[in-house]
Amino acid sequence: MSEGIRTILYPVRDLEQAKARFSELAGVAPDADAPYYVGFTIGDQHIGLVPNSPHPGVVPYWHVDDIRAKLKILQDSGAETVEDVKEVGGGRLVATVKDPDGNLIGLLQD
């Protein structure tokens, strides 16, 4: 099962400048604020800012219950693995692929 896209990560060059811009845009302060990540929760949506991201653009993350099964579905449909399944803390797993059209697709499992 999938909960759809609930997390979007933006690569940023200047984290402090981006944090100020997104705080103003969202109208709220970040609920996660570290040198390696700044995140905002707005309703059911999470927006993250990532300095030194390995990705060249915005990555939408699909929240799924079985990341390996969903990753295989994407790979079987021609997607190329950009970042294999890895834990990023607290048991959270993420992976990223590039589909045949060149779109980045993130998967996230809590």
C-alpha positions in Angstrom: 0.0 0.0 0.0 1.0 3.6 -0.6 0.1 6.8 1.3 1.0 8.8 -1.8 3.5 11.7 -1.9 3.8 13.2 1.6 7.4 14.3 1.6 9.2 16.6 -0.8 13.0 17.3 -0.5 14.6 20.3 -2.1 18.4 20.5 -2.6 19.7 23.9 -1.4 23.1 25.7 -1.7 22.6 28.1 1.2 20.6 26.4 4.0 20.2 29.5 6.1 18.9 31.5 3.2 16.6 28.7 2.1 15.3 28.3 5.6 14.3 32.0 5.8 12.7 31.8 2.4 10.7 28.7 3.1 9.7 29.9 6.7 8.3 33.0 5.1 6.5 31.0 2.4 5.1 28.4 4.8 4.3 31.0 7.5 5.7 28.6 10.1 9.1 27.9 11.7 10.8 24.7 10.8 10.1 21.7 13.1 13.4 20.1 12.3 16.5 22.4 12.2 20.0 21.0 11.9 23.1 21.8 9.8 22.3 18.8 7.6 18.5 19.2 7.2 15.7 21.6 7.8 12.1 20.4 7.7 8.6 21.9 7.8 5.4 20.1 8.5 2.3 21.7 6.9 -0.8 19.7 7.4 0.0 16.1 6.2 2.9 17.4 4.0 6.5 17.5 5.0 8.9 19.8 3.1 12.6 19.3 3.6 15.7 21.3 2.7 18.9 19.4 2.1 22.3 21.0 1.7 24.9 19.1 -0.4 22.2 16.8 -1.7 23.3 14.0 -4.0 20.2 14.7 -6.2 20.2 17.4 -8.9 16.6 18.4 -8.3 13.5 18.2 -6.1 12.6 14.6 -5.0 9.0 13.7 -4.1 8.9 10.8 -1.7 6.1 8.2 -1.8 5.3 6.9 1.7 5.0 3.1 1.3 4.6 0.1 3.6 7.1 -2.2 1.7 10.0 -0.2 0.2 11.7 -3.2 -1.3 8.6 -4.4 -3.1 7.8 -0.9 -4.5 11.5 -0.4 -5.5 11.3 -3.7 -7.5 8.1 -2.6 -9.2 9.8 0.6 -10.3 13.0 -1.2 -11.4 11.0 -3.8 -13.4 9.3 -0.9 -15.2 12.6 0.4 -16.3 13.6 2.8 -13.5 17.3 3.1 -12.7 18.3 3.0 -9.0 19.9 6.3 -8.0 20.1 5.5 -4.2 19.4 2.0 -3.0 17.4 1.3 0.2 19.2 2.8 3.2 18.3 3.7 6.8 18.4 7.4 7.6 17.6 7.2 11.3 14.9 5.9 13.6 14.2 2.9 11.4 13.2 5.1 8.4 14.2 3.7 5.1 14.6 5.7 1.9 15.5 4.9 -1.8 15.5 6.9 -5.0 15.1 6.0 -8.6 15.1 7.8 -12.0 12.2 6.6 -14.1 12.6 6.1 -17.9 11.4 9.7 -18.4 14.2 11.0 -16.2 12.0 11.9 -13.2 13.3 11.3 -9.7 11.0 9.2 -7.5 11.7 8.7 -3.8 10.4 6.0 -1.6 10.1 6.3 2.1 9.1 3.6 4.7 8.7 4.3 8.4 
